[in-house]
Amino acid sequence: KKLFKINNNCRLCSSRKLDKVVDIGSTPVSEKYSSKKNSLPEEKMVPLNLYFCNNCSHIQLVHVVDPDYLWDNFTFKTSRNPKLNNHYSNYVNDLIKFAKFTKKNFVLDIGSNDGTLLKIFKKNRFKKFIGVDPAKKIAKEANKSGIPTIIDYMNSTLSEKIVTKHGKADFITANNVYAHINNMSGLTDGIKNALSRNGLFVFEVSYLLDVIKKKLLGTIFHEHLSYHSLFSLIKFFKKKNLQIVKVRRNSLQGGSLVCYVQHFEGPYKTDKSVEKILNLEKRSGLNKRKTFIDFSKKLKRTKITINKKINEIIKKDKKISGFGSARSATTLIKFFNIGSKINFIVDDNKGKHFKFTPGDRIKVLPSNEIYKGNTDYLVIFAWEHQKKIMKKHIKFKKLGGKFINILPDFKVIS
């Protein structure tokens, strides 16, 4: 089986008018750790470049890693992140308030992971809910915890089975799913079929505008096939006879967009937030090819600066390590070409300890390693948890250690 295939058509509008606009190069697939430094042959590199659709302005990867390989041994659990738990509680409250749904309504969650979101619906006394997720191990855990979960990919075939057995859903959610799916058309057809006539489909995605403005290179990896703007999404849903009626921005993952979707001419009026975000995107040039070419140039200039600063530190006989062996670390280390300059990476996830990262095979150690005098600087690769990491390890700074932020700009925090 090939590790990846190449899409020649836009994921949203099927146009073949795709141009490479952000040159990141090739990286190993993240989250593929080895137990010994040389236990596996060198990983195949997969291109991680961003392409612009000249027809609908959608930004996307065209190199698609085999999903069975990509999601095998998937380790992320929603419940491990307290920030996400709090976010989803607010998310559910907002939806119930907006849609005026009751506990009698049927909720379907696509990409339900360990069932965290559906557990919140359950706490709100909803009685009919089902999750769908292809990650076998995590989905089985969700089933054991009392959240009925179908282990499969959502598509038209599965949608028909769900409707036949359970009826149409009043409320369908899909959080951080639309970035991961290659066949967005098939997924959306399945969702549309399963959605009741007056129902509401709500999804959340990392927001392209934040990626560009904040230089969120760490959000770009092979699991994220699409980088969404409202401009492109509206065009896509219109083709499906669906309509975005409300949008909300939040700070999750550096910046996310929540969209409320109904059948065309459904019960909800279009909120002013839709026009407001569209105008912002036009002013920011999200529908222009040049915006992304400029972004690529900025990243390359940042790469030069980072290597210069790190080399200056090494010349002073100081040791540099990393904090956070997240997916973002694979992209950041490879793009900035700093793998040989990182002694080790510490992480709080015990499942990664004493294993080696994909690509550069950097050893992952428990976080208490930073107190053994083996490092002077820590590059924060888990960028989203920067404040939490520095607060938790203030002792490291008191002992003379320094943290390094590499994006949006190189900064030493002592």
C-alpha positions in Angstrom: 0.0 0.0 0.0 1.4 3.4 -0.9 2.1 5.8 2.0 0.4 8.7 0.2 -1.5 9.7 -2.9 -1.7 13.0 -4.7 -5.0 15.0 -5.2 -5.1 16.8 -8.5 -8.5 18.5 -7.7 -9.5 21.0 -5.1 -11.1 19.3 -2.1 -14.0 21.7 -2.0 -14.8 22.7 -5.6 -13.0 20.0 -7.7 -11.1 22.6 -9.7 -7.7 21.5 -11.1 -6.4 25.1 -10.9 -4.2 24.5 -7.9 -0.9 26.4 -7.2 1.7 25.7 -4.6 1.9 28.9 -2.4 3.6 27.8 0.8 6.7 25.7 0.5 7.3 23.8 3.7 9.1 20.9 2.1 8.8 17.2 3.1 8.5 15.9 6.7 8.0 12.5 8.3 4.5 11.7 9.4 4.1 12.8 13.1 3.3 10.6 16.1 5.1 7.6 14.6 7.6 6.9 17.4 10.2 4.1 17.6 11.3 2.2 20.7 15.0 2.2 19.6 16.9 4.9 17.8 17.7 2.7 14.9 15.0 0.1 15.2 13.2 1.2 12.0 14.5 2.2 8.6 14.5 5.9 7.9 10.9 7.1 7.5 9.7 8.2 4.0 9.3 11.9 3.8 5.9 13.2 2.6 5.5 16.7 1.1 3.7 19.2 3.4 3.2 22.1 1.0 0.1 24.3 0.9 -1.8 24.8 -2.3 -4.2 27.6 -3.3 -7.3 26.9 -5.4 -7.7 29.7 -8.0 -11.4 28.9 -8.3 -12.6 28.9 -4.7 -9.5 30.1 -2.7 -9.4 27.0 -0.5 -6.0 26.3 1.1 -5.1 22.6 1.2 -2.5 19.8 1.1 -2.6 17.8 -2.0 -0.4 14.9 -0.7 -2.7 12.7 1.3 -1.3 10.1 3.7 -3.1 6.7 3.8 -5.7 7.3 6.6 -5.3 3.7 8.0 -1.6 4.5 8.6 -2.2 8.0 9.7 -4.8 7.2 12.4 -3.3 3.9 13.5 -2.4 4.0 17.3 -4.0 7.5 17.5 -3.0 8.8 21.0 -4.9 12.1 21.4 -7.8 12.0 23.9 -10.1 15.0 24.3 -10.6 14.3 28.0 -6.9 14.8 28.7 -7.2 18.5 27.9 -9.0 20.5 30.7 -9.2 23.5 28.4 -11.2 21.5 25.8 -13.5 20.2 28.5 -14.4 23.7 29.6 -14.6 24.9 25.9 -17.1 22.1 25.1 -19.3 22.9 28.1 -19.6 26.5 26.8 -20.0 25.2 23.2 -23.0 22.9 24.2 -24.7 25.7 26.3 -24.4 28.1 23.3 -25.9 25.6 20.9 -28.8 24.7 23.2 -29.6 28.4 23.7 -29.4 29.2 20.0 -31.4 26.2 18.7 -33.7 25.9 21.6 -33.2 22.1 21.5 -34.5 19.9 24.3 -33.5 16.6 25.9 -35.8 14.8 23.4 -33.6 15.7 20.5 -31.2 13.2 18.8 -27.5 14.3 18.8 -24.9 12.8 16.4 -21.2 13.6 16.9 -18.8 12.9 14.1 -15.2 12.3 15.2 -16.4 11.8 18.7 -13.1 10.6 20.1 -13.5 9.4 23.7 -17.0 10.8 23.9 -16.2 14.0 25.9 -18.7 16.2 24.0 -21.5 13.7 24.1 -20.9 13.3 27.9 -21.7 17.0 28.2 -25.0 16.5 26.3 -25.7 13.5 28.6 -25.2 15.8 31.7 -27.7 18.2 30.1 -30.2 15.3 30.2 -30.1 14.5 26.5 -31.0 10.8 26.2 -30.5 10.0 22.5 -26.9 10.4 21.3 -24.4 8.5 19.1 -20.7 9.1 18.3 -18.9 8.1 15.1 -15.1 7.7 15.2 -12.6 5.4 13.2 -10.0 5.3 16.0 -10.7 1.8 17.3 -9.1 1.8 20.7 -10.5 5.2 21.7 -13.9 4.4 20.3 -14.0 1.2 22.3 -13.2 3.1 25.5 -16.0 5.5 24.7 -18.5 2.6 24.4 -17.3 1.2 27.7 -17.9 4.5 29.4 -21.5 4.6 28.3 -21.3 6.6 25.1 -22.5 4.5 22.1 -19.9 4.9 19.4 -19.8 3.5 15.8 -16.3 2.6 14.8 -16.2 3.8 11.2 -15.7 6.8 8.9 -18.8 8.9 8.3 -20.1 8.8 4.7 -23.3 8.3 2.8 -23.4 4.5 3.4 -23.0 4.8 7.1 -25.4 7.8 7.1 -28.2 5.6 5.6 -27.6 2.9 8.2 -27.9 5.4 11.0 -31.1 7.0 9.6 -32.6 3.6 9.1 -31.9 2.4 12.6 -32.2 5.7 14.6 -33.9 8.2 12.5 -32.7 11.7 11.4 -30.5 13.7 13.9 -31.8 17.0 15.1 -28.3 18.1 15.9 -25.0 17.0 14.2 -21.6 18.1 15.5 -18.1 17.6 13.9 -15.3 19.4 15.8 -11.8 19.4 14.3 -13.0 16.9 11.7 -13.3 19.0 8.5 -9.6 19.6 8.5 -8.8 15.9 8.5 -11.1 14.5 5.8 -10.0 14.1 2.2 -13.4 13.4 0.8 -15.2 16.4 2.2 -18.0 16.1 -0.3 -18.8 12.5 0.7 -18.7 13.4 4.4 -21.0 16.4 3.9 -23.4 14.3 1.8 -23.6 11.8 4.7 -24.2 14.6 7.2 -26.8 16.3 5.0 -28.7 13.0 4.7 -28.7 12.4 8.4 -29.8 15.9 9.4 -33.5 16.5 10.1 -35.2 19.1 8.0 -35.1 21.7 10.8 -31.9 20.4 12.3 -28.6 22.1 12.8 -25.1 21.0 11.8 -22.3 22.6 13.8 -18.6 22.2 13.2 -15.4 23.7 14.4 -12.1 24.1 12.5 -8.8 25.8 12.9 -9.1 29.2 11.3 -6.9 30.0 8.3 -6.8 33.8 9.2 -5.2 33.0 12.5 -2.7 30.6 10.9 -1.5 33.4 8.6 -1.6 36.3 11.0 0.1 34.5 13.9 2.4 32.3 11.8 0.9 29.1 13.3 3.3 26.8 11.5 2.7 24.2 14.2 -0.9 23.7 13.1 0.3 22.4 9.7 0.9 18.7 9.6 -0.4 15.7 7.5 -3.5 15.1 9.5 -4.7 18.6 8.6 -5.5 18.4 4.9 -7.5 21.6 4.8 -7.1 25.2 6.2 -10.5 26.8 6.2 -11.8 30.2 5.5 -15.5 31.2 5.6 -15.2 32.5 2.1 -14.5 29.1 0.6 -16.8 27.2 3.0 -19.9 29.3 2.0 -19.3 28.4 -1.6 -18.9 24.7 -0.8 -22.1 24.5 1.3 -24.1 26.4 -1.3 -23.3 23.7 -3.8 -24.7 21.2 -1.3 -27.9 23.2 -0.8 -26.8 24.0 2.7 -26.4 27.4 4.3 -24.1 28.8 7.0 -26.3 30.9 9.3 -23.9 31.9 12.1 -20.1 31.9 12.8 -18.1 32.4 16.0 -14.3 32.8 16.5 -12.5 31.6 19.5 -8.9 31.2 20.7 -8.7 27.4 20.7 -5.7 25.9 18.8 -4.4 29.4 18.3 -7.7 30.4 16.7 -10.7 28.5 15.5 -14.0 29.1 13.7 -17.3 27.6 14.7 -20.0 27.4 11.9 -23.7 26.8 12.2 -25.2 25.1 9.1 -28.8 24.3 8.1 -30.6 23.0 5.1 -31.2 25.8 2.5 -34.2 28.0 3.6 -34.3 26.3 7.0 -35.7 27.8 10.2 -32.8 30.1 11.1 -32.1 33.6 9.8 -28.6 34.4 8.8 -26.8 36.1 11.6 -24.8 39.4 11.1 -21.6 37.5 12.2 -21.4 35.9 8.7 -21.1 39.2 6.8 -18.8 40.5 9.5 -16.3 37.6 9.1 -16.5 37.7 5.3 -15.6 41.4 5.2 -12.7 40.7 7.5 -11.4 38.0 5.2 -11.6 40.2 2.2 -9.7 43.0 3.9 -7.1 40.4 5.0 -6.7 39.0 1.4 -7.7 35.4 2.3 -9.1 35.1 -1.2 -5.8 36.2 -2.9 -2.9 34.0 -3.9 -0.4 36.6 -3.1 -1.3 36.6 0.7 0.0 33.0 1.0 3.1 33.6 -1.1 4.0 36.4 1.2 3.3 34.1 4.2 5.8 31.6 2.8 8.5 34.3 2.4 7.9 35.3 6.1 8.4 31.7 7.3 11.7 31.4 5.3 13.0 34.7 6.8 12.0 33.4 10.3 13.9 30.2 9.6 17.1 32.1 8.9 16.7 34.1 12.2 16.0 31.0 14.3 19.1 29.2 13.1 21.2 32.2 13.6 20.0 32.7 17.2 20.3 29.0 18.1 23.8 28.8 16.6 24.8 31.7 18.8 23.6 29.8 21.9 25.4 26.7 21.0 28.7 28.6 20.4 28.5 29.6 24.1 28.6 25.9 25.0 25.0 25.9 26.1 22.7 22.9 25.6 19.3 23.2 24.0 16.4 20.7 24.5 12.7 20.8 23.7 9.4 20.7 25.6 6.4 19.0 24.1 6.6 16.1 21.6 3.4 17.1 19.9 2.5 16.8 16.3 3.6 20.4 15.8 7.1 19.5 16.9 7.6 17.3 13.9 6.8 20.2 11.5 8.7 22.8 13.4 11.9 20.7 13.8 11.9 19.6 10.2 11.1 23.0 8.6 13.5 24.9 10.7 16.1 22.1 10.3 17.1 22.2 14.0 16.8 18.4 14.9 20.6 18.0 15.2 20.7 20.9 17.7 18.1 19.5 20.1 19.6 17.2 22.8 16.3 15.6 23.9 12.6 16.5 24.2 10.6 16.3 27.4 6.8 15.5 27.5 4.2 14.8 30.1 2.7 11.9 28.1 4.1 8.7 29.7 3.3 6.8 26.5 6.0 8.7 24.6 8.8 8.4 27.3 12.0 6.8 26.2 10.9 6.5 22.6 12.4 8.4 19.6 10.6 11.0 17.5 9.9 10.5 13.8 12.6 11.8 11.5 15.4 13.1 13.6 14.9 10.3 16.2 15.2 12.7 19.2 14.7 10.9 22.6 11.6 11.8 24.5 12.1 11.9 28.3 9.9 12.7 31.4 9.7 16.4 32.2 11.8 16.0 35.4 14.8 15.5 33.2 15.2 19.3 32.9 16.2 19.5 36.6 19.2 17.2 36.2 21.5 19.9 34.8 21.4 18.4 31.2 20.0 21.5 29.5 20.2 25.3 29.6 17.4 26.2 27.2 14.0 24.7 26.4 12.4 25.3 23.0 8.6 25.1 23.6 7.2 23.0 20.8 3.8 22.6 22.5 3.2 26.2 21.6 -0.5 26.2 22.6 0.5 25.3 26.2 3.3 27.8 26.5 2.0 29.7 29.6 1.0 26.5 31.4 4.4 24.9 30.8 6.3 28.0 32.0 4.1 28.3 35.1 4.4 24.7 36.0 8.2 24.7 35.6 9.0 28.1 37.1 11.7 26.2 39.1 13.6 25.7 35.9 13.9 29.4 35.4 14.9 30.0 39.0 17.7 27.5 38.5 18.9 29.6 35.6 17.2 27.8 32.8 15.6 29.7 29.9 12.6 29.0 27.6 12.6 29.8 23.9 9.6 30.7 21.8 10.3 30.3 18.1 7.0 31.6 16.7 5.6 34.1 15.8 9.1 35.5 16.5 12.2 34.1 18.2 12.2 35.1 21.9 14.2 33.9 24.9 12.3 34.0 28.2 14.5 34.0 31.3 
